[in-house]
Amino acid sequence: MASRSVVKWAGGKTRLLEQLVARLPAGRFPTYAEPFCGGAAMFFALAAEERFDRALLADKNADLVALYLAIQTDVDPLIERLRKYSDTHLRKSEEKRREHFYKVRALSTAKMSNVERGARLVFLNKTCFNGLWRVNAAGLFNVPFGTYAKPRILNAEVLRSAHVALAKATIRVADFSDITKELVAGDVVYFDPPYVPLSKTASFTAYSSDAFGADAQARLADDLISLKERQVFAMLSNASTVSSRALYATRGFHVTTIRAKRSINSDRTKRGDVEELVVTNFPARESAHALPLHRAPDPRSSASTADLGATE
């Protein structure tokens, strides 16, 4: 089966893949990067099509990075640990499931291996309210229990497929700028940062304990300019707001809008289609032949994922 996201992630791009992939340059990329990988739907879709020689995946969420590293190097132990989580959880009554959930939620990850940390994230993601991942200022996961009758905690087929896809990836905890500085002409990067809030009360940037505010949004927009100067193809998704449109339009980017279906909102009446921006530092698809997508072998490809993939 084709690889796909292994977690449910707020703002995930699974439903938008066709529209987003269509806007990327054609052909195969030397390096594909996702500095805010989240559910990594774009990465998995492009991996299934063999669209890149190597990939760089990063996120500020250390638990998520631990999961991807575990899938990459220790998928069998990860599957076994998730099987234990599943067997333990599903044989309990709802009241005991709730107790089990909060017991796992309270565990410290400080001394956990990537397998232990990754399995805990998947378990909480599959059993918490609405599949949401949110942490407080101290970096502690704080989403309440979700009352699912039969949550699918383990999907071994999806994990094994993701294991194959991640073979060509370097994965680490990093700021987006640490990833983009490694890219060179012909590489492709997709940014899916925490979105500009639609209103003063709608902000949700707590995938990690680091806030991603207006200064960080502006720094990211500046990075798109630098990438263009270096002939790196960059595409970005963000909320369609007055401030975000002004941020990108004034820098000369190519900005289009798409409709996205969103199902995560505390107010059920506000769930549904919303408008999102797609920003590129190149004319979408028209530039596919403007820059060389095939070069001599990249000397960076000799570095192993073991050398570059350790968590912080």
Phi, psi and omega in degrees: 000151177292144180291151177207175183303141180260353178228157172270123187233130178303128182081010180301153190255015182305315183286347183252006188303316182301316181291322183285314180298325180297338181269352180282158173302149178285165174090191183259139183258141174301311178224135173246133183234140170230097183284344174239069197291326179050233178286350174057035181299319179296315179303310183295323178294317180288326177296320179297329179268001182053051186269358182217158176276323178212164180225149173241118178242136179212159175198156175279348180277103185294330177294319180294317178297321177300320178299311182295324176294322178294318177297320183293317190245341186220049187294324181293311175300325178296316179298318180295320179292322177291328176297320178295317176302313183296312181298317180295316186288313190285342179272359181268162170288166180301320180297317180288328175298317179301315179297318179298316179303309183291332175294315178292320180300326183280350182296139174280137179263003188304320183248015180282149170285170177300323179296312180297316182292318180293319179295321178299317179298313181298315180301312181294321180297324183276343185242353181276173180298121172063016180064025185273144172244118183215138178236158178271185184298336179273000179083016182263132178297130187225022178279138181285173180296142176252135186271072177265135183294312182221072180296139179271092184283324181243127170229088187299324181297316179295319180294319180292325177293319177295325177302316179294316182296324184279359182300328182262014186252143165262131189230129178200163171281123183196157169285151183303326183292333177290334178276313186293334180292345179272351186275148181230175184309132179095345177286162181232136178228137176241123180256128173230069187285170168306132189284153167300127183297143179289336178207174181295337182255002186256008185293129172223099180235015190266047171288332175224176183281353179271124178288150177235084187265199186299320180296319179292322177299318179292322178296322178293318178299321177296325180295326177298325177293314179300319179296321178298318180297331180267007178063039174257128179286124181233133175231144185221142172250146175199169177292151178268099179229168178301316183290321181290320178297320178293321182300317184270322182296324183285352179256006175079021177281166174268118187239126174231170179236149175225162177262131181236137178269122181243130183248359180253109175197138181297336178259110183301331183289345182258007175274145180143204183285135174227159179269134177236152176270143168239118186245133175230152174265019178211155174293119187308126179065328180296335183269006186303330182251006183283330180238149181291127177262352179234123182230182172296158181309136182282123181299338180293337185293346179283344179285135181275157177293335178294325179290324190253353193259008183290145176281159178276000000 
